[in-house]
Amino acid sequence: MGARCSKFSLCWWQSHLKPSVLDPSDLENGGKADRNSLPSFTEFSLDQLKAATSGFSSDNIVSEHGEKAPNIVYKGKLDADRWIAVKRFNKLAWPDSRQFVEEARSVGNLRNERLANLIGCCCEGDERLLVAEFMPNETLAKHLFHWETQPMKWAMRLRVALYLAQALEYCSSKGRALYHDLNAYRVLFDQDGNPRLSCFGLMKNSRDGKSYSTNLAFTPPEYLRTGRVTPESVVYSFGTLLLDLLSGKHIPPSHALDLIRGKNFLMLMDSCLEGHFSNDDGTELVRLASRCLQYEARERPNAKSLVTALMSLQKETEVPSYILMSIAHDTASPAEPLSLTPFGEACLRMDLTAIHEILDKIGYKDDEGIANELSFQMWTNQMQETLNSKKHGDTAFRAKDFTTAIDCYTQFIDGGTMVSPTVYARRCLSYLMNDMPQEALGDAMQAQVVSPEWATAFYLQAAALFSLGMDTDAQETLKDGTNLEVKKSKN
């Protein structure tokens, strides 16, 4: 890899950082990619959709209730590289074929990068089908309630809330403010790990538009009174999604509001998030949720004010969603996801506490010849002060006093008579703990210079690069470190 992270190149990178992933400037008429790559709304034949879904094979069902769902969603493939989602309605859902096509065309005119866009429909005989972009990375319900490896990060939860609010604002601006049954299964993740709102909920599910969750505990109060969905009802449902994001569970709004009124909002918070968010941010999101859940519909905020409130809460805005979601991402080819060691995983997650535990545990065993050199130098009075600096630095490092560790390790390094990659590695992490990623990157590079085949140096460079928002370079460096580990294990 060499010294790819020199001061010159670092300055260049910082001045050319990619725009924020939250940049809303291209949302009004859909993202550029959406406008250019999506075809206009198409009426497909039933034979086309049968072929795409292998005859509506049960193996291709992706809707959460499988074959028991009243309206089943299938994964399909139109051609070599064009995946689609096909929703097949219950035969009684749309008796008026002309109304179905008109409604589908109206929704299909929307194009936005916050939506899983509707690209076509099919209406033959009794068949009523919708065709949308396929989202390959599961639903919010899967990532929030049924995660297997790690919970969704706080920064990603905030991003989901913002992107959904932006989707609702866009739909409102286009005259489609009504959304039926907004819930965690309606939020899908695209190939980049970005959350998108399913366009299917923008369609009425019957002639009179009466459709909502059958779980009355989550239903807007006015729907129980009138049986109709209003724009304010959609905001209420958005409030229940905010509760999902806060708690990692599906909590009835009445129970959540009791906790909020009793000033016990921390009991709402997902225990997996402990230590990863500030009380101010948590309080603000809880406050926003409670506003959305007001009993009187007129007291709830509109979509535009939700976007404004959520924009100011965003964290790690330069980090792509697939990184925050730990989703394998390779636009060039479907390569096998990188199999990382525990150290590599910790650096990918930016879990500084885990990195500290690993560095403390391995000690100086990877320093080539340092133990023999130190034992020899111990006999000279001239070296005693330098060695004491290292000793005090190690004590501070173990005690997690990272400011003192930086000072002591700096004295050792400035002594100039001995070079230790482990000291550079430990000072690197101490800099990261003190929010000094540029200095950390320099130390990780120095550790690599001293020990070119030491995977730890590469992993720590990746952690520093992630902190600086240089995610592509960080991923490449992680790969370099992993390859070194594999090579070492074979020798």
C-alpha positions in Angstrom: 0.0 0.0 0.0 2.9 2.3 0.8 2.4 5.8 2.2 -0.9 6.4 0.5 -2.0 8.7 3.4 0.7 11.3 3.2 0.0 14.8 4.5 -0.3 16.1 1.0 -2.8 13.5 -0.1 -4.7 13.9 3.2 -5.1 17.6 2.6 -6.3 16.9 -1.0 -8.8 14.3 0.3 -10.2 16.7 2.9 -10.7 19.4 0.2 -12.4 16.9 -2.1 -14.7 15.1 0.3 -17.9 13.8 -1.3 -21.1 15.9 -0.6 -23.2 14.9 2.3 -25.3 11.8 1.8 -28.1 14.0 3.2 -27.9 16.6 0.5 -31.5 17.3 -0.3 -30.9 19.5 -3.4 -31.8 16.9 -5.9 -34.9 15.5 -4.1 -37.7 17.7 -5.5 -38.1 15.8 -8.8 -36.3 12.7 -7.7 -32.5 12.0 -7.7 -30.6 12.3 -10.9 -30.0 8.5 -11.0 -33.7 7.9 -10.6 -34.7 10.3 -13.4 -32.1 8.9 -15.8 -32.2 5.2 -15.1 -35.9 4.5 -14.4 -38.2 3.9 -17.4 -41.5 5.7 -17.7 -44.6 4.0 -16.3 -45.3 0.8 -18.3 -48.3 -1.5 -18.6 -46.9 -5.0 -18.5 -48.5 -8.2 -19.8 -49.4 -11.0 -17.4 -47.1 -13.3 -19.4 -44.2 -10.9 -18.8 -44.7 -10.9 -15.1 -45.3 -14.6 -14.9 -41.9 -15.1 -16.7 -40.2 -12.6 -14.4 -41.4 -14.4 -11.2 -41.1 -18.0 -12.5 -44.8 -18.4 -12.7 -45.4 -16.6 -9.3 -43.3 -19.2 -7.6 -43.6 -19.4 -3.8 -39.8 -19.3 -3.8 -40.0 -15.7 -5.0 -42.4 -14.4 -2.3 -40.8 -11.6 -0.3 -43.9 -10.2 1.5 -43.7 -10.6 5.3 -46.7 -13.0 5.7 -45.8 -15.2 2.7 -48.6 -16.9 0.9 -51.0 -16.0 3.7 -50.9 -12.3 2.8 -54.0 -11.0 1.1 -51.8 -9.2 -1.4 -48.6 -11.1 -2.1 -45.3 -9.4 -3.2 -42.9 -11.4 -5.4 -39.3 -10.8 -6.4 -38.8 -10.9 -10.2 -36.3 -10.4 -12.9 -37.2 -8.7 -16.2 -33.9 -9.1 -18.0 -30.3 -9.9 -17.3 -29.8 -7.3 -14.5 -33.2 -5.7 -13.8 -34.8 -6.8 -10.6 -38.4 -5.9 -9.8 -41.0 -6.3 -7.0 -44.4 -7.5 -8.2 -47.4 -7.0 -5.9 -50.3 -9.3 -6.8 -53.6 -8.1 -5.4 -56.5 -10.1 -4.0 -59.0 -10.5 -6.8 -61.6 -8.5 -4.9 -59.4 -5.5 -4.1 -59.9 -3.7 -7.4 -63.1 -4.6 -9.2 -62.9 -1.5 -11.4 -60.0 -2.1 -13.8 -60.0 1.4 -15.2 -59.8 2.9 -11.7 -56.9 0.6 -10.8 -54.9 1.7 -13.9 -55.6 5.4 -13.3 -54.5 5.1 -9.7 -51.4 3.2 -10.6 -50.5 5.7 -13.3 -50.9 8.5 -10.8 -48.6 6.9 -8.3 -46.2 5.9 -11.1 -45.7 9.5 -12.1 -43.8 10.0 -8.9 -40.0 9.7 -9.2 -37.9 10.2 -6.1 -34.8 8.7 -4.6 -36.6 8.4 -1.2 -39.2 6.1 -2.7 -39.1 2.5 -4.0 -40.7 3.8 -7.2 -43.6 2.3 -9.0 -42.6 1.5 -12.6 -45.6 -0.3 -14.0 -48.8 -2.3 -13.6 -50.7 -5.1 -15.1 -54.5 -5.4 -15.5 -55.7 -8.5 -17.4 -59.0 -10.2 -16.6 -59.3 -10.4 -12.8 -55.5 -9.9 -12.3 -54.3 -6.6 -10.7 -50.5 -6.3 -10.3 -48.1 -3.5 -9.5 -44.4 -3.4 -10.5 -41.9 -1.5 -8.5 -38.1 -1.2 -8.1 -36.8 -4.1 -6.1 -35.0 -3.2 -2.8 -32.4 -6.0 -2.0 -31.6 -5.3 1.6 -34.7 -6.2 3.6 -37.1 -4.1 5.6 -36.8 -1.7 8.6 -38.6 -4.3 10.6 -35.9 -6.9 9.9 -33.0 -4.6 10.7 -34.7 -3.0 13.8 -36.6 -5.9 15.4 -35.0 -9.1 14.1 -31.3 -8.2 13.7 -28.8 -11.1 13.9 -25.3 -9.6 14.1 -25.6 -6.0 15.4 -28.4 -3.5 16.2 -29.0 -0.5 14.0 -26.7 2.4 14.8 -28.1 5.6 16.3 -26.9 7.6 13.3 -28.7 5.2 10.9 -31.9 5.5 12.9 -31.8 9.2 12.6 -31.1 8.9 8.9 -34.1 6.6 8.4 -36.4 9.1 10.2 -35.1 11.9 8.0 -35.4 10.0 4.7 -38.9 8.9 5.5 -39.9 12.5 6.3 -38.4 13.6 3.0 -40.3 10.9 1.2 -43.6 12.1 2.8 -42.8 15.7 2.1 -42.1 14.9 -1.6 -45.4 12.9 -1.9 -47.3 15.7 -0.2 -45.9 18.3 -2.7 -47.1 16.1 -5.5 -50.6 15.8 -4.2 -50.2 12.3 -2.7 -50.2 13.1 1.0 -52.2 9.9 1.9 -50.2 6.8 2.8 -52.0 3.7 3.9 -50.7 1.7 6.8 -47.3 3.3 7.3 -45.2 0.8 9.3 -41.7 -0.7 9.6 -42.5 -3.2 6.8 -43.1 -0.4 4.4 -39.5 0.9 4.7 -37.1 -0.9 2.4 -33.3 -0.7 2.0 -31.8 -0.3 -1.5 -28.4 -1.6 -2.8 -26.6 1.3 -1.2 -28.3 0.7 2.2 -30.4 3.8 1.9 -34.0 3.5 3.3 -36.8 4.0 0.9 -40.6 4.2 1.4 -42.5 1.6 -0.5 -44.7 3.1 -3.2 -47.4 0.4 -2.6 -48.7 2.3 0.4 -49.6 5.2 -1.8 -52.2 3.1 -3.6 -55.7 2.8 -2.3 -56.4 -0.8 -1.4 -60.1 -0.5 -2.2 -62.6 1.7 -4.0 -63.3 3.9 -0.9 -59.7 4.2 0.3 -60.5 2.6 3.7 -57.4 0.7 4.7 -55.3 0.7 7.8 -53.5 -1.5 10.3 -55.7 -4.1 11.8 -53.9 -3.6 15.1 -56.1 -1.0 16.8 -53.4 -0.1 19.4 -51.4 1.6 16.6 -54.3 3.2 14.7 -54.7 7.0 14.6 -57.6 8.1 16.9 -59.5 9.9 14.1 -59.4 6.7 12.0 -61.3 4.9 14.7 -63.9 7.7 14.6 -64.3 8.2 10.9 -62.8 5.1 9.2 -60.7 7.4 6.9 -57.1 8.2 6.4 -56.0 11.8 6.4 -52.6 13.5 6.0 -52.5 14.0 9.7 -53.2 10.3 10.2 -50.0 9.6 8.2 -48.0 11.9 10.6 -49.4 9.9 13.5 -48.2 6.7 11.9 -44.8 8.4 11.4 -44.8 9.0 15.1 -45.2 5.3 15.8 -42.2 4.7 13.5 -40.1 7.1 15.5 -41.0 5.1 18.6 -39.8 2.0 16.7 -36.5 3.7 16.0 -36.1 4.9 19.5 -36.9 1.6 21.3 -36.0 -1.1 18.8 -39.5 -2.5 19.6 -43.1 -2.0 18.4 -44.5 -0.1 21.4 -48.1 1.0 21.5 -48.3 4.8 21.4 -50.5 5.1 24.6 -47.8 3.2 26.6 -45.0 5.4 25.2 -46.9 8.6 25.9 -47.4 7.5 29.5 -43.7 7.1 29.8 -43.0 10.4 28.2 -45.5 12.3 30.4 -43.9 10.7 33.4 -40.5 11.9 32.3 -39.3 8.3 32.0 -38.4 8.6 28.3 -35.1 6.8 28.9 -37.1 3.6 29.5 -38.2 3.9 25.9 -34.7 3.8 24.6 -33.2 0.7 23.0 -30.8 -0.7 25.6 -28.5 -1.6 22.7 -28.0 2.1 22.1 -26.7 2.9 25.6 -23.7 5.2 25.5 -24.1 5.8 21.7 -26.4 8.9 21.8 -26.6 12.1 23.8 -29.5 12.8 26.1 -30.2 16.0 24.2 -30.7 14.0 20.9 -32.8 11.4 22.6 -35.0 14.0 24.2 -35.5 15.9 20.9 -36.5 12.7 19.1 -38.9 11.8 21.9 -40.4 15.3 21.8 -40.9 15.0 18.0 -42.6 11.6 18.4 -44.9 12.9 21.0 -45.9 15.8 18.8 -46.7 13.4 16.0 -48.8 11.3 18.4 -51.1 14.2 19.6 -54.7 13.1 19.9 -56.0 16.2 18.0 -54.9 15.8 14.4 -54.5 19.6 13.9 -51.8 19.7 16.6 -49.4 17.4 14.8 -46.5 18.8 12.6 -46.6 18.5 8.8 -44.0 16.7 6.8 -42.0 19.8 5.9 -41.5 20.7 9.6 -40.5 17.1 10.3 -37.8 17.3 7.7 -36.5 20.6 9.2 -36.5 19.2 12.8 -34.7 15.9 11.8 -32.1 17.6 9.5 -30.5 19.2 12.5 -30.2 15.9 14.4 -28.2 14.0 11.8 -24.9 12.4 12.7 -22.0 10.9 10.6 -23.5 12.5 7.5 -20.5 11.8 5.4 -20.6 8.0 6.1 -22.6 6.0 3.4 -25.6 4.1 4.6 -24.1 0.7 3.6 -21.2 1.4 6.0 -23.5 2.3 8.9 -25.6 -0.8 8.1 -22.6 -3.1 7.6 -23.9 -4.1 4.2 -21.5 -5.6 1.7 -21.3 -3.1 -1.2 -19.6 -3.6 -4.5 -21.1 -1.9 -7.5 -18.6 -3.5 -9.9 -19.1 -7.2 -9.2 -21.0 -9.4 -6.7 -17.8 -10.3 -4.9 -17.8 -12.3 -1.7 -18.2 -10.1 1.3 -14.9 -9.5 3.2 -14.4 -11.9 6.1 -12.9 -9.8 8.9 -11.1 -10.7 12.0 -12.4 -9.4 15.4 -10.0 -6.5 15.1 -11.1 -5.7 11.6 -14.7 -5.9 12.6 -14.1 -3.5 15.5 -12.4 -1.0 13.2 -15.3 -1.3 10.6 -17.8 -0.6 13.4 -15.6 2.1 14.8 -15.9 0.4 18.2 -13.0 2.1 20.0 -13.7 0.3 23.2 -13.3 -3.1 21.5 -10.1 -1.9 19.7 -8.7 -0.8 23.1 -9.4 -4.2 24.6 -7.7 -6.0 21.7 -4.6 -3.7 21.7 -4.3 -4.1 25.5 -4.6 -7.8 25.3 -2.0 -8.5 22.6 0.5 -6.1 24.3 3.9 -5.9 22.6 4.0 -9.5 21.2 4.0 -8.3 17.6 7.0 -5.9 18.1 9.9 -7.6 16.2 12.9 -7.6 18.4 11.7 -4.9 20.7 11.7 -7.1 23.9 15.4 -8.0 23.4 16.3 -4.4 22.6 14.5 -3.1 25.6 16.1 -5.7 27.9 19.6 -4.6 26.7 18.8 -0.9 27.0 17.5 -1.3 30.5 21.0 -1.5 31.8 21.9 2.0 30.7 21.0 5.0 32.9 20.6 7.1 29.8 17.6 5.1 28.7 15.8 4.9 32.1 13.8 8.1 31.6 12.7 7.0 28.1 11.6 3.6 29.3 9.8 5.1 32.3 7.8 7.2 29.8 6.7 4.1 28.0 5.9 2.3 31.3 3.7 5.3 32.4 2.1 5.4 29.0 1.2 1.7 29.2 -0.3 2.2 32.7 -2.4 5.2 31.5 -3.5 3.3 28.4 -4.7 0.3 30.5 -6.5 2.8 32.8 -8.1 4.5 29.8 -6.5 7.8 30.6 -5.8 8.5 27.0 -4.7 12.1 27.3 -1.9 11.0 29.7 -1.1 8.1 27.4 -0.5 10.5 24.5 1.8 12.6 26.6 3.9 9.7 27.8 4.1 7.9 24.5 5.1 11.1 22.8 8.0 11.4 25.3 9.1 7.9 24.5 8.9 8.5 20.7 10.6 11.8 20.9 13.5 10.1 22.8 14.4 8.7 19.4 16.5 5.8 20.6 14.0 3.0 20.1 11.1 2.5 17.7 8.0 0.5 18.6 5.0 0.0 16.3 2.9 -1.0 19.3 3.6 2.4 20.9 2.5 4.1 17.7 -0.6 1.9 17.6 -1.5 2.7 21.2 -1.0 6.4 20.7 -3.1 6.2 17.5 -6.1 4.8 19.4 -5.5 7.4 22.2 -5.8 10.1 19.5 -9.0 8.5 18.2 -10.4 8.5 21.7 -9.6 12.2 21.9 -11.3 12.9 18.6 -8.0 13.6 16.8 -8.3 11.4 13.7 -5.7 13.1 11.6 -3.0 12.6 14.2 -4.3 9.0 14.6 -3.9 8.4 10.9 -0.3 9.6 11.0 0.6 7.2 13.9 -1.0 4.3 12.1 1.0 5.0 9.0 4.2 5.3 11.2 3.4 1.9 12.7 3.2 0.5 9.1 6.5 2.1 8.2 8.2 0.4 11.1 6.4 -2.9 10.6 5.2 -3.1 6.9 3.6 -6.6 7.3 1.7 -5.8 10.5 -2.1 -6.1 9.9 -2.8 -4.0 13.1 -1.3 -0.9 11.4 -3.6 -1.3 8.4 -6.7 -1.9 10.6 -6.0 1.3 12.6 -5.5 3.3 9.4 -8.9 2.1 8.4 -10.4 3.3 11.7 -8.8 6.7 11.3 -10.0 7.0 7.7 -13.5 6.1 8.7 -13.3 8.9 11.3 -12.3 11.3 8.5 -15.1 10.2 6.3 -12.8 8.6 3.7 -14.8 5.4 3.6 -13.7 4.0 0.2 -10.0 4.2 1.3 -10.9 2.8 4.7 -12.5 -0.2 3.1 -9.5 -0.8 0.9 -7.2 -0.6 3.9 -9.3 -3.1 5.8 -9.0 -5.4 2.8 -5.2 -5.0 2.9 -5.1 -5.8 6.6 -7.3 -8.9 6.1 -5.1 -10.1 3.3 -2.0 -9.8 5.5 -3.8 -11.8 8.3 -4.7 -14.5 5.8 -1.1 -14.6 4.5 0.3 -14.8 8.0 -2.1 -17.7 9.0 -0.9 -19.7 6.0 2.8 -19.4 6.9 
